[in-house]
Amino acid sequence: MPIPQIVILGGGFAGVAVARRLESRLREREASITLVSRDNFTLFTPMLPEVCSGGIETRHIVSPVRAQLQRTQYVLGEIVHIDLDAKRVDLQHTITGTTMTLGFDHLVLALGSVTSTFNIPGVAEHSLPLKTIEDAETLRNGIIATLEVADVTVDPVERSRLLSYAVVGGGYTGCEAAGELSDLFGSITRYYKTIRQEEIKVSLVEAGKKLLPDLPERMGEYTTEHLRDCGIRLEIGDGVSEVDENGITLQSGRRIEASTVIWSAGVRP
């Protein structure tokens, strides 16, 4: 009797956890386990804001997928097509581009999430997500660029816009990103001789009634107090209606001028 084939799609927290659990629960002759992921590492996404601010290095939040598995076969690839009737998955190797097909008896979908824009105009074009290593590096480079340009900008209006930063989303990532921005500016602005610390403005926008709504209330209250103490401007209870190249328009009609908008307002499968 052939050994059942279990295929897991996704090498994030869920995919790797399923593979490890199956390894511990099933004997080798009871099932063959294969995990497919487009990245050969698992990313600890909650600490991306620290990478953005330079608080930690990229290597501190990645773990090789192969090192986390014992007898699970790992395949580096992008999923091209899933045929549930024929029980097969078509893949394309991430590096070589070659295609292959995996058959399965049991299929686990653990493909994670992507940033949700909620179809708000301008979000995709004028804001930066914080979901991947590349996002963190792009954001950090962009912030440094605004400081470099502001350092030689004479026009006070443009200078104010360049030194204004907005984070949308009062969940864990948004609050962490706002706090890390504050720490980043506190540590590097001394190298920009024409920029004063008080010129830099960081805003955090949350459409709901409070920060960290999914955590215990006291944690949200503490975070609110801490961010205010750091000088971060909190816009709570007022959502975003549009994002453009110069900043954010809130649902109330008020404007937040900003050179950089970080979008962490939610995800979708």
C-alpha positions in Angstrom: 0.0 0.0 0.0 1.5 3.4 -1.0 2.5 5.8 1.7 0.1 8.8 2.0 1.6 12.0 0.6 1.1 15.2 2.8 1.9 18.5 1.1 2.1 21.7 3.1 2.1 25.0 1.2 3.8 27.8 3.1 6.9 28.0 5.2 5.7 30.6 7.8 4.7 30.0 11.4 1.8 27.8 10.5 3.3 25.7 7.8 6.5 24.9 9.8 4.5 24.2 12.9 2.2 21.7 11.1 5.3 19.9 9.6 7.0 19.6 13.0 3.8 18.4 14.6 3.3 15.7 11.9 6.9 14.6 12.2 6.3 14.0 15.9 3.0 12.3 15.5 3.5 10.1 12.5 6.1 7.4 11.9 8.2 7.7 8.7 6.3 4.7 7.1 2.9 6.3 7.9 3.2 9.4 5.7 5.6 11.3 3.5 5.6 15.0 4.3 6.6 17.8 1.8 6.7 21.5 2.6 6.7 24.1 -0.2 7.7 27.7 0.3 8.9 30.5 -2.0 11.5 31.5 0.7 14.0 29.2 2.3 13.6 30.9 5.7 10.9 31.7 8.2 10.6 35.3 9.0 9.7 36.5 12.6 7.5 39.3 11.3 6.7 40.9 14.7 10.2 42.3 14.9 10.3 43.9 11.4 10.0 47.4 13.0 13.2 46.8 14.9 15.0 45.9 11.7 13.6 49.1 10.1 15.0 51.2 12.9 18.3 49.4 13.0 17.7 48.1 16.5 18.5 44.5 15.3 19.9 43.0 12.2 18.0 41.0 9.6 19.8 37.8 10.5 18.3 38.0 14.0 14.7 37.4 12.7 15.1 34.7 10.1 15.5 31.0 10.6 16.3 28.6 7.8 13.3 26.3 7.0 15.5 23.3 6.5 17.1 23.7 9.9 13.6 23.5 11.5 12.7 20.2 9.9 13.9 16.7 10.4 12.4 14.3 7.8 10.1 16.7 5.9 11.2 17.2 2.3 11.6 21.0 1.6 10.9 22.4 -1.9 11.8 26.0 -2.8 9.1 27.2 -5.2 6.1 29.4 -6.1 2.7 27.7 -6.4 1.4 28.1 -9.9 -1.8 26.0 -9.8 -3.7 23.7 -7.4 -5.9 20.9 -8.9 -8.0 19.6 -6.0 -9.8 17.0 -8.2 -6.6 15.6 -9.6 -4.8 16.1 -6.2 -1.7 17.8 -7.7 0.1 21.1 -7.2 2.1 22.7 -10.0 5.2 24.6 -8.8 7.9 26.8 -10.3 11.3 26.8 -8.7 12.1 30.2 -7.3 15.7 30.3 -8.6 15.8 28.2 -11.8 12.2 28.8 -13.0 11.8 25.2 -13.8 8.4 23.6 -13.2 7.4 20.5 -11.3 4.3 18.8 -10.1 3.6 17.3 -6.6 0.9 14.8 -6.0 -0.9 14.7 -2.6 -3.3 12.8 -0.6 -3.7 15.5 2.0 -3.1 19.2 1.3 -2.4 21.9 3.9 -2.8 25.6 2.9 -0.7 27.8 5.1 0.2 30.6 2.7 -0.2 33.4 5.2 -1.5 36.9 4.5 -0.8 40.1 2.5 -1.4 43.7 3.3 -5.0 44.8 2.9 -5.6 48.3 1.5 -9.4 48.1 2.0 -9.7 49.6 -1.5 -8.9 53.1 0.0 -7.7 55.4 -2.8 -3.9 55.9 -2.9 -2.9 53.4 -0.3 -1.2 51.0 -2.8 0.5 53.8 -4.6 1.6 56.1 -1.8 2.2 54.0 1.3 4.7 51.5 2.4 3.7 48.1 3.9 5.8 46.4 6.6 5.4 42.6 5.9 8.7 41.5 4.5 12.5 42.0 5.0 12.4 44.0 1.7 9.7 46.2 3.1 11.8 47.0 6.2 14.9 47.8 4.2 12.9 50.0 1.7 11.3 51.9 4.6 14.6 52.5 6.4 16.3 53.7 3.2 13.3 55.9 2.4 13.4 57.5 5.9 17.2 58.2 5.6 16.6 59.7 2.2 14.0 62.2 3.6 16.5 63.3 6.3 19.2 63.8 3.7 16.9 65.9 1.5 15.5 67.9 4.4 19.0 68.6 5.6 19.6 70.8 2.5 16.0 72.0 2.0 15.4 75.7 2.7 11.6 75.9 1.9 9.9 75.6 5.4 6.7 74.0 4.0 8.6 71.3 2.1 11.0 70.8 4.9 8.1 70.2 7.3 6.5 67.7 5.0 9.8 65.8 4.5 10.2 65.5 8.3 6.7 64.3 8.9 5.9 60.6 9.1 2.6 58.8 9.5 1.8 55.2 10.6 -1.7 53.9 9.9 -3.0 51.1 12.1 -3.0 50.9 15.9 -2.4 47.2 16.2 0.8 45.6 17.2 2.8 46.4 14.1 1.7 50.0 13.9 2.4 50.8 17.5 5.8 49.1 17.4 6.7 50.9 14.1 5.8 54.3 15.6 7.8 53.6 18.7 10.8 52.4 16.7 10.6 55.5 14.5 10.9 57.6 17.6 13.9 55.7 18.8 15.5 55.9 15.3 15.2 59.7 15.1 16.4 60.1 18.7 19.6 58.2 17.8 20.5 59.6 14.3 19.3 63.2 14.1 22.4 64.5 15.8 24.3 63.6 12.6 22.1 66.1 10.6 23.4 69.5 11.7 20.5 71.5 10.3 17.7 69.3 11.7 16.3 69.8 15.2 14.6 67.0 17.0 11.5 69.0 17.5 11.1 69.4 13.7 10.4 65.8 13.3 6.7 64.7 13.6 5.5 61.2 13.9 1.7 60.5 13.8 -0.1 57.2 14.5 -3.6 56.9 13.0 -6.1 54.4 14.3 -9.7 54.3 13.1 -11.0 52.4 16.2 -11.6 53.7 19.6 -8.3 52.6 21.1 -4.8 51.1 20.4 -4.1 47.4 20.6 -7.8 46.4 20.7 -7.0 42.7 20.5 -4.8 42.8 23.7 -5.8 43.3 27.3 -7.1 46.8 27.9 -4.3 47.8 30.2 -1.7 47.1 27.5 -3.5 49.4 25.2 -3.6 52.1 27.8 0.0 51.7 28.7 1.0 51.9 25.0 -1.1 55.0 24.5 0.6 56.8 27.4 4.1 55.6 26.3 3.7 56.8 22.7 2.4 60.2 23.8 5.4 60.5 26.1 7.6 59.8 23.2 6.1 62.8 21.4 4.1 60.8 18.9 0.8 62.4 17.8 -2.1 60.0 18.1 -5.1 60.2 15.9 -7.6 57.7 17.4 -11.1 57.3 16.2 -10.6 58.8 12.8 -9.9 56.6 9.8 -8.2 57.2 6.5 -10.2 58.2 3.5 -7.3 58.8 1.0 -3.6 58.7 0.7 -1.6 60.8 -1.7 2.0 61.7 -2.4 1.8 64.5 0.2 0.1 62.7 3.0 -3.2 61.5 4.4 -6.8 62.7 4.3 -8.8 61.5 7.3 -12.5 60.6 7.2 -13.2 63.7 9.2 -11.7 65.8 6.4 -8.5 66.8 8.4 -5.1 66.4 6.7 -1.8 64.9 7.9 1.0 66.1 5.7 3.7 63.4 5.5 6.5 62.4 3.2 6.3 58.8 4.4 3.1 56.8 5.2 3.5 53.3 6.7 0.5 51.1 6.2 -0.2 48.5 8.9 -4.0 48.7 9.1 -4.7 45.1 8.4 -4.1 42.0 6.3 -6.1 39.6 4.1 -5.5 35.9 3.2 
